Amino acid sequence: QVQLVESGGGLVQVGGSLRLSCAASGSLFGINAMSWYRQAPGKQRELVATITRGGTTIYADSVKGRFTISRDNAKNTVYLQMNSLKTEDTAIYYCNTRRAFDPSTYWGQGTQVTVPS
């Protein structure tokens, strides 16, 4: 089992910044990629960014140039630095990972990010 705990969400004005953290614990053997997803009210959950253990990153087009995903393998923590926030970034942000040879997908409880208009 893997436990993921997100933190760092909150209320921020348009153009502001937030840094989300996701700490992983439990049986972490076999974890490679870690990802951030988000789900806005009335919308499907969508991939925001992914980072592999080696540091390769992938971003959704909507956040390229504004968000940066990073990880500290020694601390088993992944981060999402969000700059130039827009109202459309308002959502619950979830941390996600999988392990090799494990059919389960692991999710955190989510952290709310609100950017009011």
matplotlib code that plots the C-alpha trace (Angstrom):
import matplotlib.pyplot as plt

x = [0.0, 1.0, -0.3, -0.2, -0.8, -1.2, -0.7, -0.3, -3.6, -5.5, -7.0, -4.9, -5.6, -5.2, -1.6, -0.4, 1.5, 1.1, 3.3, 1.7, 3.4, 2.6, 4.4, 4.4, 4.7, 4.2, 5.6, 7.3, 9.3, 8.5, 7.3, 8.5, 6.2, 4.3, 1.6, -0.7, -4.3, -7.0, -10.8, -12.9, -16.6, -18.6, -15.6, -13.7, -10.4, -7.5, -3.8, -1.8, 1.8, 3.9, 7.5, 9.5, 12.0, 14.7, 13.2, 11.5, 8.4, 5.2, 2.7, -0.8, -0.9, -3.0, -0.2, 2.9, 5.2, 3.3, 3.5, 6.6, 6.6, 9.6, 10.4, 12.8, 13.4, 15.1, 12.0, 9.6, 7.9, 6.6, 5.9, 3.9, 4.9, 2.1, 2.7, 0.6, -2.6, -5.8, -9.4, -9.6, -7.0, -9.5, -9.9, -9.1, -5.6, -4.8, -1.5, -1.3, 1.1, 1.4, 3.9, 5.4, 3.7, 0.8, -2.6, -3.7, -3.6, -3.0, -4.6, -4.2, -7.2, -6.8, -6.1, -8.3, -6.9, -9.2, -8.4, -11.4, -12.4]
y = [0.0, 3.6, 6.6, 10.1, 13.2, 16.6, 20.0, 23.6, 24.5, 27.7, 30.9, 33.0, 36.0, 35.9, 36.1, 34.7, 31.6, 28.5, 25.4, 22.1, 19.2, 15.5, 13.2, 9.5, 6.8, 3.1, 0.5, 2.7, 0.0, 0.1, 3.7, 5.5, 8.3, 10.6, 12.9, 15.8, 15.7, 18.3, 18.2, 21.4, 21.5, 19.7, 18.6, 15.4, 14.9, 15.8, 15.3, 18.4, 17.2, 14.0, 13.5, 10.2, 9.1, 10.3, 13.7, 13.6, 15.8, 16.1, 19.0, 19.7, 22.4, 24.6, 24.8, 24.8, 27.7, 28.4, 25.2, 23.3, 19.7, 18.5, 15.7, 14.9, 11.2, 11.2, 12.7, 10.7, 14.0, 15.6, 19.3, 21.5, 25.1, 27.1, 30.6, 33.1, 31.4, 31.9, 31.5, 28.4, 26.8, 26.6, 22.9, 20.1, 18.9, 15.3, 13.4, 10.1, 7.3, 3.6, 0.9, -1.6, -5.0, -3.5, -3.0, -0.4, 3.3, 5.4, 8.8, 11.4, 13.0, 16.2, 19.8, 22.7, 25.6, 28.5, 31.5, 33.9, 36.1]
z = [0.0, -0.7, 1.2, -0.5, 1.5, -0.3, 1.2, 0.2, -1.3, -0.6, -1.8, -4.1, -6.3, -10.1, -11.0, -7.7, -6.8, -4.7, -4.1, -3.6, -1.9, -1.9, 0.6, -0.2, 2.5, 2.9, 0.5, -2.1, -3.9, -7.6, -7.9, -11.0, -12.2, -9.8, -11.1, -10.3, -11.5, -10.9, -11.0, -11.3, -10.4, -13.0, -15.0, -15.3, -13.5, -15.8, -15.8, -14.9, -14.8, -14.4, -13.4, -13.6, -11.0, -13.4, -13.7, -17.1, -17.0, -19.0, -18.7, -19.8, -22.5, -20.2, -17.6, -19.7, -18.8, -15.6, -13.5, -12.6, -11.2, -9.2, -6.8, -4.0, -4.1, -0.7, 0.9, -1.3, -2.0, -5.2, -5.6, -8.0, -8.2, -9.7, -10.9, -12.8, -11.5, -13.4, -12.4, -14.5, -12.3, -9.5, -8.7, -6.3, -6.9, -6.4, -6.2, -8.1, -8.5, -9.4, -8.7, -11.1, -10.9, -8.9, -10.6, -8.1, -8.7, -5.6, -4.9, -2.2, -0.6, -2.6, -1.8, -2.9, -4.9, -5.4, -7.7, -7.5, -10.4]

ax = plt.figure().add_subplot(projection="3d")
ax.plot(x, y, z, "-o")
ax.set_aspect("equal")
plt.show()
